[in-house]
Amino acid sequence: MEEPVIVCENLKYSYSGQDGYAVNGVDFTVAKGEFVSVIGHNGSGKSTLARLINGLLEADEGKVTVFGMDVNEGSNAVEVRKRVGIVFQNPDNQMVASIVEDDIAFGPENIGIDREEIGRRIDWALSAVGMEKYRHSTPAKLSGGQKQRIAVAGVLAIKPEVLILDESTAMLDPRGRREVIDVVRRLNKEEGMTIILITHFMEEALLADRTIVMNRGEIVLSGTPEQIFESGEALETYNLSLPRISVIAENLRSAGMNIGNVLKPEALADEILENLNSRGIYTGESSADCIPESDIKGEWDIDIKNLAYTYSRKSPFAAKALNGINLHIRDGEFFGIIGHTGSGKSTLVQHLNALIKLPQAEKHYRKPKVKKGEPLPALPSVTVGNFDLADKKTDFKSLRANVGMVFQYPEYQLFAETVFADVAFGLKNFNKKLSAEEVEAAVKSSIEIVGLNYDEVKDKSPFDLSGGQKRRAAIAGVIVTKPHILILDEPAAGLDPKGKKEIMELLHKLHREWCKTVIIVSHDMDEVAENCTRAAVISEGEVFACERPSELFSRPEELKRLGLDVPLTAKISTRLGQNGIIVHSDCTVKDFSEKVIEIYSGGGNA
């Protein structure tokens, strides 16, 4: 093994005002050129460890040495940060300039790189993350995923010897994640850059030479990715979930199939084929479930026609986000919206509760003048239940009480002094006639629905909650009005596997009990497959397709061309299909496992 470039010895750190250590007695060594992935539940200490290594935080106890330099000695700070770059989870924390190329130049300029070399580095970094055409854009106008790519490019331009990525792909679409990870792997393999990748994406963790698991500030497991993911029960003990591929493999083993500890979809498909072939099953076809669709109009149907939208329309920064969207979402659906970064997903859903108003609904709207004999241009229309969003007279306040919106990183919606005041704000704003007792009852119910203890959190500052608790409190502030339609933009982004599962279970609970329709915007194809009745693919501001997940994900090549991916089960099904085994499933782990077991137990040729 190469000489260590990072050495952590009995490292301890606690945040002011919080009990216990965020990092507690960590001993950790990283060799030169090593690729290490770090996984753990939210609040396990992963990000704190990264900041201690980079010198952004100073340890309470213990020592961090980087390239032989004591990180806590002030005279070493500049040199350490020159050699150890860090990309944070939220790109807004790293944006410093009003133009993309200036933002990327900021780091190299601060370490004394000459102008000509800075220009070359900007070109290289933008190309590495696929953002060349946005060189002269303003970061404020970019989508969350686009901002994340620029943040990665800004650190790459420094050309650090160690690159730490703290959930840096969390908001990227599948293509963006692949591109960034490909860059990281190339830097590691070809240039010997040392990589520390903090991630909740298990498929990313699998790419590392070594994986460590953190729990409550301590390193509890360390080994190759294969060794770590063999310890399923241990992972669950540390509030992590097994990767979906491990769950499928275990389901098949329980049915008597001989399946090894495989961690790639192609390898699992090959093992399934070996099992089928060993029983003389060379071709087979499982049954397909069909979900009947109704054409009956529901009370809270959403109908969108000719929806177009351009940001900064009359400025040099004009950017077309929507280009004639036509979409119908039925009352009662658990609906998914997917698309590449910048496809227009977030812009679309912000029209549904008039956060972005249709032109006709604006106060100073005037009908466009047309030449005699020419037809009027097709005007956009959006109806949500009985609300006509093109009508100036629509009660938009009532609309927003009935159509709740939870944004990306909803914890940034928190603002009040206490959790109670934060959750109560919207309720009081929408219904000023409620008594204090009615407000308290509604707030208490909302806080408890999202899984928080009312008595423990009601008087706390929302900013003193953990990351997962903040997200739940923000959701409570939206659902307190009991909206008929709930829209969530990347609701599980940045959460650990268990946190994602809990959030989706919460949404299904709301959907069953009183929320007519749930709409989620997501980059996670498995999340959409596991939870949605139908999903729309948005590409370049238009609807590419709107189908059930089982139909949508049967076209993997088309989706990949759009910068998307398909769920794990669809990847396995594709390889099986190429070998004569056709598995019609709804793309969920449970249904896919059952269909394969059905073939193994009795289908095909004996």
Secondary structure as GFF3:
##gff-version 3
##sequence-region A 1 606
A	DSSP	beta_strand	4	13	.	.	.	ID=ss1
A	DSSP	beta_strand	23	31	.	.	.	ID=ss2
A	DSSP	beta_strand	35	40	.	.	.	ID=ss3
A	DSSP	alpha_helix	46	54	.	.	.	ID=ss4
A	DSSP	beta_strand	61	66	.	.	.	ID=ss5
A	DSSP	beta_strand	69	70	.	.	.	ID=ss6
A	DSSP	three_ten_helix	74	76	.	.	.	ID=ss7
A	DSSP	alpha_helix	77	83	.	.	.	ID=ss8
A	DSSP	beta_strand	84	87	.	.	.	ID=ss9
A	DSSP	three_ten_helix	91	94	.	.	.	ID=ss10
A	DSSP	alpha_helix	100	110	.	.	.	ID=ss11
A	DSSP	alpha_helix	115	128	.	.	.	ID=ss12
A	DSSP	three_ten_helix	132	134	.	.	.	ID=ss13
A	DSSP	three_ten_helix	139	141	.	.	.	ID=ss14
A	DSSP	alpha_helix	144	156	.	.	.	ID=ss15
A	DSSP	beta_strand	162	166	.	.	.	ID=ss16
A	DSSP	alpha_helix	174	191	.	.	.	ID=ss17
A	DSSP	beta_strand	194	198	.	.	.	ID=ss18
A	DSSP	alpha_helix	202	205	.	.	.	ID=ss19
A	DSSP	beta_strand	210	215	.	.	.	ID=ss20
A	DSSP	beta_strand	218	223	.	.	.	ID=ss21
A	DSSP	alpha_helix	225	230	.	.	.	ID=ss22
A	DSSP	alpha_helix	232	237	.	.	.	ID=ss23
A	DSSP	alpha_helix	244	254	.	.	.	ID=ss24
A	DSSP	alpha_helix	265	278	.	.	.	ID=ss25
A	DSSP	beta_strand	284	285	.	.	.	ID=ss26
A	DSSP	beta_strand	302	311	.	.	.	ID=ss27
A	DSSP	beta_strand	319	329	.	.	.	ID=ss28
A	DSSP	beta_strand	334	339	.	.	.	ID=ss29
A	DSSP	alpha_helix	345	351	.	.	.	ID=ss30
A	DSSP	three_ten_helix	359	361	.	.	.	ID=ss31
A	DSSP	beta_strand	381	384	.	.	.	ID=ss32
A	DSSP	beta_strand	387	388	.	.	.	ID=ss33
A	DSSP	alpha_helix	396	402	.	.	.	ID=ss34
A	DSSP	beta_strand	403	406	.	.	.	ID=ss35
A	DSSP	three_ten_helix	410	413	.	.	.	ID=ss36
A	DSSP	alpha_helix	419	430	.	.	.	ID=ss37
A	DSSP	alpha_helix	436	449	.	.	.	ID=ss38
A	DSSP	alpha_helix	454	457	.	.	.	ID=ss39
A	DSSP	three_ten_helix	462	464	.	.	.	ID=ss40
A	DSSP	alpha_helix	467	479	.	.	.	ID=ss41
A	DSSP	beta_strand	485	489	.	.	.	ID=ss42
A	DSSP	alpha_helix	497	513	.	.	.	ID=ss43
A	DSSP	beta_strand	517	521	.	.	.	ID=ss44
A	DSSP	alpha_helix	525	531	.	.	.	ID=ss45
A	DSSP	beta_strand	534	539	.	.	.	ID=ss46
A	DSSP	beta_strand	542	547	.	.	.	ID=ss47
A	DSSP	alpha_helix	549	552	.	.	.	ID=ss48
A	DSSP	alpha_helix	556	561	.	.	.	ID=ss49
A	DSSP	alpha_helix	568	577	.	.	.	ID=ss50
A	DSSP	beta_strand	581	582	.	.	.	ID=ss51
A	DSSP	alpha_helix	589	602	.	.	.	ID=ss52
###
